[in-house]
Amino acid sequence: MKILSFIFLMSLFAVQDNHPVFHKHQHIIQEAKEVSLYEVSEQPVAPKQHKKDAQYIGDYEVLKTLKVSSDDVQNLKSVVLDEKNYIKDKKTCPMLSKYAIKFTKDKHYIALIVSPNTCEKVSVFSSEKSVNKQFHDLASPNSIHQTLEKITGSSDR
C-alpha cells in the first residue's frame, strides 16, 4: 500500500511539472539567466540566404534588439508560462512574425517567434529537441500580446 501511495504522489508531481507547450523544459524559462526581446522579420529566411553579418532566431532575421527591464523579464516569464494563453484549436490564418522572445539558461535556450495579434500564433525554437520547431495557437486575447504591447508601446491592431 505504501508503494502505491508513493507512486501516486510521484505521478502528481510529474504532472505538475509538465507544461503543455514546453514540457519538462519549462525550467529553462523559469530559471533563465538572460531574457532577450527582438523585432524580427515577418517571414523566415532560408538558411542558404542568411546574411553573414545578421543575427537569426529560428531562421527569422533579427531587425532590432529591444530593451527589457527586470520587471519586463519577470512579466515575460510569467505570461509565456501561463497555460491559458495556448489553445488546442488550430487557426487557419498564416503565421507571420513580429517579435522573438529568447530565454537562455546556461547552454540551453527556448525562443518564441510571436505573430502580430491579428493572428495569434507562436513558433518555438529550442536547444531541446522535444520542443524545437513547434507551432502553437494563442487565445484571443492573450497576456503575451498584452505584455509585448506594454513593453514596446505599440499595438498590432
C-alpha positions in Angstrom: 0.0 0.0 0.0 2.8 2.4 0.8 4.4 1.7 -2.6 1.1 2.6 -4.4 0.8 5.8 -2.4 4.3 6.8 -3.2 3.8 6.1 -6.9 0.6 8.1 -6.9 2.3 11.1 -5.2 5.2 11.0 -7.6 2.8 11.0 -10.6 1.1 14.1 -9.2 4.4 15.9 -9.1 5.4 14.8 -12.6 2.1 16.1 -14.0 2.6 19.5 -12.3 6.0 19.9 -14.0 4.8 19.0 -17.5 3.9 22.2 -19.3 1.7 21.6 -22.4 4.0 23.5 -24.7 7.4 23.4 -23.1 7.0 20.0 -21.4 9.7 19.2 -18.9 11.8 22.1 -20.2 9.8 24.9 -18.6 12.6 25.4 -16.1 14.7 27.0 -18.9 12.2 29.8 -18.9 11.6 29.9 -15.2 15.4 30.0 -14.4 16.6 31.9 -17.5 19.7 33.9 -16.8 19.1 36.0 -19.9 15.9 37.1 -21.5 16.0 39.0 -24.8 13.3 40.6 -26.9 13.7 41.3 -30.6 11.8 42.6 -33.6 12.2 40.0 -36.3 11.4 39.6 -40.0 7.9 38.7 -40.9 8.9 35.6 -42.8 11.7 33.1 -42.2 14.8 33.3 -44.4 16.1 30.1 -46.0 19.4 29.1 -44.3 21.3 29.5 -47.6 20.1 33.1 -47.9 21.3 34.1 -44.4 23.4 37.3 -44.4 26.8 36.8 -42.7 26.5 39.9 -40.6 22.9 39.3 -39.5 21.6 37.5 -36.4 18.8 34.9 -36.8 16.5 33.2 -34.4 14.9 30.1 -35.9 15.6 31.5 -39.5 13.9 34.8 -38.6 16.2 37.7 -39.1 16.6 40.0 -36.1 15.8 43.5 -37.1 16.1 45.2 -33.8 17.0 44.4 -30.2 14.5 45.9 -27.7 15.4 46.9 -24.1 13.7 45.0 -21.3 13.7 45.9 -17.6 13.9 43.4 -14.8 10.2 43.8 -14.3 9.6 43.1 -18.0 11.7 39.9 -17.7 9.6 38.6 -14.9 6.4 39.5 -16.7 7.6 37.8 -19.9 8.5 34.6 -18.0 5.1 34.6 -16.3 2.9 35.2 -19.4 4.9 32.8 -21.6 4.4 30.0 -19.0 0.7 30.8 -18.5 -1.1 27.8 -20.0 -4.3 29.9 -20.5 -2.5 31.6 -23.4 -2.3 28.5 -25.5 -5.2 26.8 -27.2 -5.6 23.5 -28.9 -7.8 24.8 -31.8 -6.0 25.4 -35.0 -6.3 28.8 -36.6 -6.2 29.0 -40.4 -4.5 32.3 -40.8 -0.9 32.4 -41.9 2.0 32.6 -39.4 3.7 36.0 -39.8 6.2 37.0 -37.2 6.8 40.3 -35.4 8.7 39.6 -32.2 11.1 37.0 -30.8 11.5 36.3 -27.0 14.6 34.3 -26.1 15.1 32.6 -22.7 18.6 31.4 -22.1 19.9 29.3 -19.2 23.5 28.1 -19.4 23.8 26.4 -22.8 20.1 25.8 -23.2 17.5 28.2 -24.7 13.9 28.4 -25.7 12.9 31.1 -28.2 9.3 32.0 -29.2 8.6 33.7 -32.5 5.4 35.7 -31.9 3.0 36.7 -34.6 1.1 40.0 -34.5 -2.1 39.8 -32.6 -4.2 39.9 -35.8 -3.5 36.1 -36.0 -2.2 35.0 -32.6 0.4 32.2 -33.1 3.9 31.3 -31.8 6.6 29.1 -33.1 9.0 27.6 -30.7 12.7 27.1 -31.3 14.9 25.4 -28.7 18.1 23.6 -27.9 15.8 20.9 -26.6 14.6 18.6 -29.5 11.3 17.7 -27.9 10.0 21.3 -28.1 12.0 22.5 -31.1 10.2 23.7 -34.3 6.7 23.5 -32.9 3.8 25.8 -33.7 1.1 26.8 -31.3 -2.0 28.9 -31.5 -2.7 31.5 -28.9 -6.0 32.5 -27.2 -7.6 35.8 -28.3 -6.9 37.9 -26.3 -3.8 36.7 -24.5 -1.4 38.1 -22.0 1.6 37.5 -24.2 0.5 40.2 -26.7 -0.7 42.4 -23.9 2.7 42.3 -22.2 4.5 42.9 -25.5 2.3 45.9 -26.2 3.2 47.4 -22.8 6.9 46.8 -23.3 7.1 48.0 -26.9 4.5 50.7 -26.6 2.8 49.6 -29.8 -0.4 47.7 -30.7 -0.7 45.4 -33.7 -4.4 46.1 -34.4 
